[in-house]
Amino acid sequence: MARSRGPFAVMESAAATDDHTVVITLKRPSRTFLRAMAERQGMVLDASSYENLAGHVVGTGPYVFDEYVQDSHLRLVRNPDYWGEAPAIETVTVRFIPDATAGISAMLAGEADAYHGMFPETYERIITMGLDRQFRVTAFDAGGLAGIMRLNRFRPPLSDIRLRQAVAHALDRKSIVAVFGADYAFTPACTYGTSADPWFRPESPETCAYPAPDRDRAKALLAEAGYDGTPLVFSYINTWAEAEIISAQLEAAGFVVQRDPRERSNFSTSIIGIIPPPTDINMTYTTAPLASFATSNPDANYTYNEAFNQLVQEAERAATTEAYNDLMTRANRVLDEDAVIVTFTTRSHVGIMSKDLVGWEETFFGLGESRFDFPSVRWRD
């Protein structure tokens, strides 16, 4: 629960005025608090279950817990006492499948009805294996990811903003995402976020701080900055084919690139989780909220930017959603211009399902997470 306390630090007091009402007083206006109350952090838990959430599941939803087998599955059954409309499907079994090959095999064998959360390196197999003819392919913006490059401004030569700008100009985003053979899943983008975010804009000359591809401009910036050929150490997960495309584009613009492929199992601990990053550039797909890049420590976080921080703080206190979205859009532009986060795509949440399942929807849950509305799902008549 420790990671969830941040949004509630703004609370001054909370008091139950009757059996059904809690009055919460804040120290100041807070958009983050309101969002958290509507998301997982704001769930109201039964006092009797709080100390043993894993073994004593309590809820009021359309399904109730039936069985959990570690590393195997979770089974839910229809709640006979549910106050609303009863779901059409009586039993839902959520299987824990370790990789895409196993997930696809389960679908082909008829052992699963839907498989979601596929890794991008498997998207092309949807077409090459004819899965799009056998199943319905789904691509939801909710739960999507932003594909970004994190540029380390603490290490020369990227401490010079002109070289960071050159990196942004060097990218041919359409070529990068074409490697997946899955246009339905990727949108070339230069603004941070996913298409579920109000401040997100697809790639265009008007939305990009540094329109690309513009190899001539990138080369001019390298010459202006006096780039001496110092290699850029570029870290990424070793199965990501798009990283090789990006490396080649940077080299075509005049950079010397030292490729640093890593195992997926330790990429987060050895690269992403270290601040400042240990290499010059690292690539990742992330669900981090835009506001999470605000930091008060210029010596520890590569995304520090005073103008960005100020806009995020103003957005936190915004009285209306329109004002909040406007301020966050402006903050996103500042982040783009600083070129410490260089976005190249937004990736939808992709999966395959039986063509006989209808009503399946995925909705935004917050902080890049999503949820499936199982009660709305039914078998086709």
TORDRENDO-178507 format. One record per residue (C-alpha): residue in three letters; z, x, y; residue number from 1. Coordinates in steps of 0.001 Angstrom, whole numbers, plus 500000, padded with zeros to 6 digits. Layout:
[ALA; [Z; X; Y]; NUM] ...
This chain:
[MET; [500000; 500000; 500000]; 1] [ALA; [500437; 502987; 502305]; 2] [ARG; [496741; 503061; 503214]; 3] [SER; [496988; 499424; 504350]; 4] [ARG; [499857; 499837; 506806]; 5] [GLY; [497765; 501211; 509664]; 6] [PRO; [496437; 497861; 510919]; 7] [PHE; [499962; 496448; 510946]; 8] [ALA; [501569; 499227; 512996]; 9] [VAL; [500780; 497108; 516058]; 10] [MET; [503233; 494413; 514919]; 11] [GLU; [506363; 494056; 517035]; 12] [SER; [508026; 491351; 514962]; 13] [ALA; [507437; 488739; 512263]; 14] [ALA; [509604; 485687; 511691]; 15] [ALA; [509363; 482691; 509375]; 16] [THR; [509946; 479598; 511488]; 17] [ASP; [509754; 477207; 508504]; 18] [ASP; [508673; 477201; 504871]; 19] [HIS; [504982; 477295; 505793]; 20] [THR; [504815; 479184; 509094]; 21] [VAL; [505158; 482833; 510089]; 22] [VAL; [505019; 483842; 513750]; 23] [ILE; [503787; 487396; 514340]; 24] [THR; [504149; 489094; 517725]; 25] [LEU; [501958; 492107; 518510]; 26] [LYS; [502668; 494993; 520872]; 27] [ARG; [499124; 494664; 522236]; 28] [PRO; [495834; 492906; 521414]; 29] [SER; [494320; 494233; 518199]; 30] [ARG; [491010; 493368; 516553]; 31] [THR; [491918; 495584; 513599]; 32] [PHE; [495020; 493495; 512910]; 33] [LEU; [493032; 490252; 512861]; 34] [ARG; [490434; 491703; 510474]; 35] [ALA; [493125; 493100; 508188]; 36] [MET; [494843; 489711; 507990]; 37] [ALA; [491584; 488214; 506694]; 38] [GLU; [491029; 490989; 504169]; 39] [ARG; [492853; 492463; 501182]; 40] [GLN; [495667; 493938; 503285]; 41] [GLY; [496563; 490490; 504588]; 42] [MET; [496936; 488782; 501230]; 43] [VAL; [500110; 486720; 500892]; 44] [LEU; [501885; 487704; 497673]; 45] [ASP; [504432; 485743; 495703]; 46] [ALA; [507794; 487471; 496087]; 47] [SER; [508396; 487311; 492336]; 48] [SER; [505237; 489300; 491572]; 49] [TYR; [505365; 491955; 494292]; 50] [GLU; [507249; 494576; 492293]; 51] [ASN; [505082; 494139; 489194]; 52] [LEU; [501582; 493316; 490354]; 53] [ALA; [499926; 494916; 487330]; 54] [GLY; [501949; 492993; 484780]; 55] [HIS; [502686; 489730; 486556]; 56] [VAL; [499540; 488272; 488102]; 57] [VAL; [500138; 485313; 490428]; 58] [GLY; [497534; 483377; 492368]; 59] [THR; [496172; 479967; 493395]; 60] [GLY; [492456; 480525; 492840]; 61] [PRO; [489875; 478790; 490645]; 62] [TYR; [490409; 481329; 487841]; 63] [VAL; [493568; 482684; 486227]; 64] [PHE; [494211; 485964; 484455]; 65] [ASP; [493753; 485814; 480681]; 66] [GLU; [493435; 489360; 479327]; 67] [TYR; [493099; 492963; 480467]; 68] [VAL; [492185; 495854; 478151]; 69] [GLN; [492172; 499242; 479850]; 70] [ASP; [488733; 500884; 480064]; 71] [SER; [487230; 497824; 478350]; 72] [HIS; [487355; 494516; 480193]; 73] [LEU; [489161; 491924; 482297]; 74] [ARG; [488914; 488269; 481290]; 75] [LEU; [489461; 485281; 483583]; 76] [VAL; [489579; 481632; 482565]; 77] [ARG; [489200; 478454; 484579]; 78] [ASN; [492435; 477384; 486272]; 79] [PRO; [493241; 473833; 485121]; 80] [ASP; [495610; 473387; 488073]; 81] [TYR; [493205; 474573; 490766]; 82] [TRP; [493433; 472391; 493864]; 83] [GLY; [489675; 472527; 494625]; 84] [GLU; [486465; 471856; 492760]; 85] [ALA; [486536; 473336; 489268]; 86] [PRO; [484090; 476200; 488665]; 87] [ALA; [481142; 475457; 486381]; 88] [ILE; [481665; 478484; 484132]; 89] [GLU; [484829; 478364; 482070]; 90] [THR; [485284; 482061; 481226]; 91] [VAL; [484340; 485213; 483159]; 92] [THR; [484576; 488602; 481472]; 93] [VAL; [484297; 491684; 483679]; 94] [ARG; [483367; 494703; 481580]; 95] [PHE; [484013; 498276; 482711]; 96] [ILE; [480783; 500175; 482052]; 97] [PRO; [480800; 503936; 482734]; 98] [ASP; [477177; 504560; 483716]; 99] [ALA; [473845; 502929; 484473]; 100] [THR; [472336; 503703; 481072]; 101] [ALA; [475137; 501836; 479320]; 102] [GLY; [474901; 498974; 481803]; 103] [ILE; [471157; 498571; 481369]; 104] [SER; [471528; 498798; 477577]; 105] [ALA; [474155; 496020; 477657]; 106] [MET; [471765; 493808; 479617]; 107] [LEU; [468830; 494485; 477274]; 108] [ALA; [470998; 493780; 474231]; 109] [GLY; [472198; 490473; 475663]; 110] [GLU; [475784; 491742; 475821]; 111] [ALA; [475997; 491221; 479595]; 112] [ASP; [474634; 488588; 481942]; 113] [ALA; [474809; 490564; 485193]; 114] [TYR; [475140; 494234; 486078]; 115] [HIS; [475895; 495344; 489627]; 116] [GLY; [476730; 498487; 491538]; 117] [MET; [473867; 500610; 490206]; 118] [PHE; [473520; 504167; 491497]; 119] [PRO; [470378; 504830; 493575]; 120] [GLU; [469031; 507428; 491162]; 121] [THR; [468574; 504597; 488658]; 122] [TYR; [466750; 502185; 490976]; 123] [GLU; [463309; 503428; 489981]; 124] [ARG; [464092; 502526; 486361]; 125] [ILE; [464223; 498865; 487377]; 126] [ILE; [460462; 499083; 487882]; 127] [THR; [459480; 501676; 485263]; 128] [MET; [461403; 499855; 482500]; 129] [GLY; [460129; 496453; 483569]; 130] [LEU; [463633; 495190; 484295]; 131] [ASP; [462322; 493321; 487310]; 132] [ARG; [460220; 491190; 484928]; 133] [GLN; [463027; 490518; 482442]; 134] [PHE; [465837; 489939; 484943]; 135] [ARG; [466383; 488879; 488525]; 136] [VAL; [466884; 491853; 490814]; 137] [THR; [469491; 491331; 493525]; 138] [ALA; [469994; 493371; 496676]; 139] [PHE; [472905; 492325; 498885]; 140] [ASP; [473643; 493754; 502328]; 141] [ALA; [477327; 493066; 501741]; 142] [GLY; [478968; 496006; 500047]; 143] [GLY; [476075; 498244; 501076]; 144] [LEU; [476342; 501905; 501963]; 145] [ALA; [475214; 504109; 504830]; 146] [GLY; [473385; 507270; 503798]; 147] [ILE; [474487; 510020; 506173]; 148] [MET; [474480; 513758; 506736]; 149] [ARG; [477696; 515196; 508159]; 150] [LEU; [476997; 518174; 510418]; 151] [ASN; [479826; 520664; 510869]; 152] [ARG; [480140; 521392; 514568]; 153] [PHE; [482927; 523885; 513874]; 154] [ARG; [480528; 526366; 512228]; 155] [PRO; [477703; 528187; 513999]; 156] [PRO; [474847; 527529; 514292]; 157] [LEU; [475501; 523747; 514270]; 158] [SER; [478211; 524191; 516891]; 159] [ASP; [475204; 524136; 519254]; 160] [ILE; [474240; 520496; 519806]; 161] [ARG; [470582; 521475; 520181]; 162] [LEU; [470464; 522508; 516536]; 163] [ARG; [472145; 519273; 515488]; 164] [GLN; [469524; 517399; 517497]; 165] [ALA; [466824; 519427; 515741]; 166] [VAL; [468179; 518307; 512364]; 167] [ALA; [467894; 514670; 513456]; 168] [HIS; [464344; 515175; 514759]; 169] [ALA; [463274; 516879; 511515]; 170] [LEU; [463934; 513909; 509232]; 171] [ASP; [461143; 511739; 507906]; 172] [ARG; [463333; 508865; 506766]; 173] [LYS; [460557; 506836; 505170]; 174] [SER; [459684; 509784; 502914]; 175] [ILE; [463345; 510308; 502041]; 176] [VAL; [463914; 506768; 500799]; 177] [ALA; [460490; 506576; 499134]; 178] [VAL; [461799; 508909; 496413]; 179] [PHE; [463697; 505952; 494919]; 180] [GLY; [460667; 503704; 494544]; 181] [ALA; [462874; 500830; 495667]; 182] [ASP; [461881; 499476; 499075]; 183] [TYR; [463994; 496384; 498405]; 184] [ALA; [467180; 498495; 498401]; 185] [PHE; [466752; 500910; 501317]; 186] [THR; [466182; 500539; 505040]; 187] [PRO; [465372; 503711; 507030]; 188] [ALA; [468002; 503920; 509755]; 189] [CYS; [469263; 506276; 512429]; 190] [THR; [472251; 504214; 513593]; 191] [TYR; [475433; 504326; 511537]; 192] [GLY; [476443; 501324; 509454]; 193] [THR; [474816; 498835; 507138]; 194] [SER; [472711; 495800; 507922]; 195] [ALA; [475860; 493684; 507563]; 196] [ASP; [477265; 495337; 510730]; 197] [PRO; [476450; 493707; 514102]; 198] [TRP; [475796; 497124; 515689]; 199] [PHE; [473346; 498278; 513049]; 200] [ARG; [469677; 498699; 513986]; 201] [PRO; [466802; 499756; 511689]; 202] [GLU; [464947; 502938; 512583]; 203] [SER; [462620; 502684; 515581]; 204] [PRO; [461774; 504805; 518644]; 205] [GLU; [464023; 502496; 520682]; 206] [THR; [467077; 502678; 518406]; 207] [CYS; [467036; 506387; 517520]; 208] [ALA; [468702; 508836; 519873]; 209] [TYR; [466355; 511481; 518456]; 210] [PRO; [463147; 509819; 517224]; 211] [ALA; [461795; 511269; 514029]; 212] [PRO; [459895; 512738; 512435]; 213] [ASP; [459176; 514999; 515389]; 214] [ARG; [458809; 518476; 513905]; 215] [ASP; [457418; 519943; 517121]; 216] [ARG; [460489; 518836; 519079]; 217] [ALA; [462760; 520211; 516366]; 218] [LYS; [461019; 523581; 516483]; 219] [ALA; [461227; 523644; 520289]; 220] [LEU; [464985; 523025; 520150]; 221] [LEU; [465416; 525868; 517634]; 222] [ALA; [463514; 528200; 519930]; 223] [GLU; [465468; 527061; 522994]; 224] [ALA; [468768; 527633; 521208]; 225] [GLY; [467675; 531047; 519929]; 226] [TYR; [468149; 530140; 516271]; 227] [ASP; [468216; 533405; 514319]; 228] [GLY; [467620; 532103; 510818]; 229] [THR; [471272; 531775; 509808]; 230] [PRO; [471156; 529724; 506577]; 231] [LEU; [472500; 526184; 506670]; 232] [VAL; [474600; 525546; 503562]; 233] [PHE; [473664; 522016; 502454]; 234] [SER; [476005; 520316; 499925]; 235] [TYR; [475145; 517234; 497909]; 236] [ILE; [475554; 515674; 494460]; 237] [ASN; [473256; 517426; 492018]; 238] [THR; [471505; 514249; 490828]; 239] [TRP; [470370; 513217; 494313]; 240] [ALA; [466627; 513839; 494483]; 241] [GLU; [466536; 512828; 498135]; 242] [ALA; [468539; 515954; 499016]; 243] [GLU; [465579; 518125; 498017]; 244] [ILE; [463295; 516054; 500251]; 245] [ILE; [465699; 516546; 503169]; 246] [SER; [465980; 520289; 502467]; 247] [ALA; [462196; 520656; 502526]; 248] [GLN; [461949; 518723; 505798]; 249] [LEU; [464556; 520950; 507452]; 250] [GLU; [462713; 524053; 506233]; 251] [ALA; [459410; 522700; 507589]; 252] [ALA; [461093; 522392; 511001]; 253] [GLY; [462141; 526056; 510916]; 254] [PHE; [465627; 526003; 509401]; 255] [VAL; [466680; 528257; 506556]; 256] [VAL; [468469; 526046; 504001]; 257] [GLN; [470863; 527232; 501297]; 258] [ARG; [471089; 524445; 498726]; 259] [ASP; [474563; 523741; 497353]; 260] [PRO; [474324; 521069; 494603]; 261] [ARG; [477691; 519892; 493237]; 262] [GLU; [478904; 517831; 490287]; 263] [ARG; [479674; 514215; 491148]; 264] [SER; [483111; 514529; 489520]; 265] [ASN; [484435; 516998; 492106]; 266] [PHE; [482198; 516359; 495114]; 267] [SER; [484775; 514273; 496974]; 268] [THR; [487638; 516730; 496455]; 269] [SER; [485634; 519888; 497106]; 270] [ILE; [483472; 518682; 500006]; 271] [ILE; [483994; 515164; 501403]; 272] [GLY; [487792; 515229; 501365]; 273] [ILE; [488042; 518498; 503282]; 274] [ILE; [488239; 518356; 507102]; 275] [PRO; [486582; 520242; 508626]; 276] [PRO; [483956; 520460; 505874]; 277] [PRO; [483607; 523869; 504155]; 278] [THR; [479803; 523913; 504507]; 279] [ASP; [477306; 523302; 507323]; 280] [ILE; [475821; 519993; 506132]; 281] [ASN; [476893; 517590; 503445]; 282] [MET; [475265; 514364; 502430]; 283] [THR; [477009; 511243; 501244]; 284] [TYR; [476790; 507466; 500976]; 285] [THR; [479767; 505858; 502627]; 286] [THR; [481420; 502559; 503458]; 287] [ALA; [483723; 504035; 506114]; 288] [PRO; [484117; 501720; 509134]; 289] [LEU; [482543; 503007; 512337]; 290] [ALA; [485967; 503067; 514024]; 291] [SER; [487252; 505494; 511373]; 292] [PHE; [485315; 508309; 513073]; 293] [ALA; [487603; 508067; 516110]; 294] [THR; [490151; 510870; 516098]; 295] [SER; [492638; 512319; 518558]; 296] [ASN; [492490; 515867; 517201]; 297] [PRO; [489505; 517884; 518495]; 298] [ASP; [490492; 520911; 516444]; 299] [ALA; [490575; 519229; 513047]; 300] [ASN; [487882; 516578; 512931]; 301] [TYR; [484204; 517281; 513393]; 302] [THR; [483553; 513765; 514766]; 303] [TYR; [485877; 514151; 517770]; 304] [ASN; [484233; 512759; 520895]; 305] [GLU; [486231; 511531; 523875]; 306] [ALA; [483642; 508981; 525015]; 307] [PHE; [483400; 507567; 521476]; 308] [ASN; [487192; 507353; 521213]; 309] [GLN; [487447; 505496; 524513]; 310] [LEU; [484863; 502894; 523537]; 311] [VAL; [486530; 502289; 520168]; 312] [GLN; [489907; 501857; 521892]; 313] [GLU; [488398; 499362; 524352]; 314] [ALA; [486778; 497490; 521461]; 315] [GLU; [490135; 497282; 519688]; 316] [ARG; [491491; 495325; 522656]; 317] [ALA; [488379; 493186; 523236]; 318] [ALA; [489127; 489523; 523891]; 319] [THR; [485908; 488183; 522366]; 320] [THR; [483682; 489024; 519422]; 321] [GLU; [480731; 489468; 521774]; 322] [ALA; [482616; 492068; 523828]; 323] [TYR; [483781; 493827; 520668]; 324] [ASN; [480263; 494062; 519233]; 325] [ASP; [478870; 495330; 522533]; 326] [LEU; [481484; 498076; 522791]; 327] [MET; [481008; 499149; 519174]; 328] [THR; [477229; 499236; 519650]; 329] [ARG; [477729; 501571; 522606]; 330] [ALA; [480170; 503679; 520598]; 331] [ASN; [477636; 503955; 517793]; 332] [ARG; [475058; 505239; 520274]; 333] [VAL; [477479; 507941; 521453]; 334] [LEU; [478017; 508998; 517827]; 335] [ASP; [474246; 509168; 517291]; 336] [GLU; [473740; 511272; 520413]; 337] [ASP; [476417; 513768; 519389]; 338] [ALA; [474535; 514229; 516081]; 339] [VAL; [477566; 515096; 513997]; 340] [ILE; [476751; 512054; 511857]; 341] [VAL; [473022; 511822; 511196]; 342] [THR; [472166; 508587; 509413]; 343] [PHE; [468985; 508375; 507350]; 344] [THR; [469256; 505028; 505527]; 345] [THR; [471299; 501973; 504708]; 346] [ARG; [471449; 501089; 501027]; 347] [SER; [471939; 497585; 499690]; 348] [HIS; [474200; 496757; 496745]; 349] [VAL; [471722; 496433; 493881]; 350] [GLY; [471977; 494885; 490451]; 351] [ILE; [470184; 492858; 487792]; 352] [MET; [471147; 489523; 486283]; 353] [SER; [469936; 486847; 483919]; 354] [LYS; [467291; 484612; 485438]; 355] [ASP; [469282; 481653; 484109]; 356] [LEU; [472275; 482414; 486358]; 357] [VAL; [472136; 480641; 489702]; 358] [GLY; [474450; 480438; 492670]; 359] [TRP; [475414; 484114; 492503]; 360] [GLU; [476351; 485372; 495937]; 361] [GLU; [477950; 488532; 497203]; 362] [THR; [479954; 488352; 500414]; 363] [PHE; [481391; 490937; 502769]; 364] [PHE; [485070; 491592; 502117]; 365] [GLY; [485804; 494272; 504691]; 366] [LEU; [485871; 498044; 504941]; 367] [GLY; [482558; 498231; 503145]; 368] [GLU; [483819; 496250; 500170]; 369] [SER; [482330; 493089; 498774]; 370] [ARG; [483289; 490317; 496423]; 371] [PHE; [481484; 488000; 494049]; 372] [ASP; [482040; 484301; 494392]; 373] [PHE; [482306; 483478; 490690]; 374] [PRO; [483139; 479766; 491229]; 375] [SER; [479690; 479188; 492743]; 376] [VAL; [477892; 480597; 489684]; 377] [ARG; [476472; 478296; 487026]; 378] [TRP; [473875; 478299; 484309]; 379] [ARG; [470526; 476818; 485177]; 380] [ASP; [470145; 473232; 483928]; 381] 
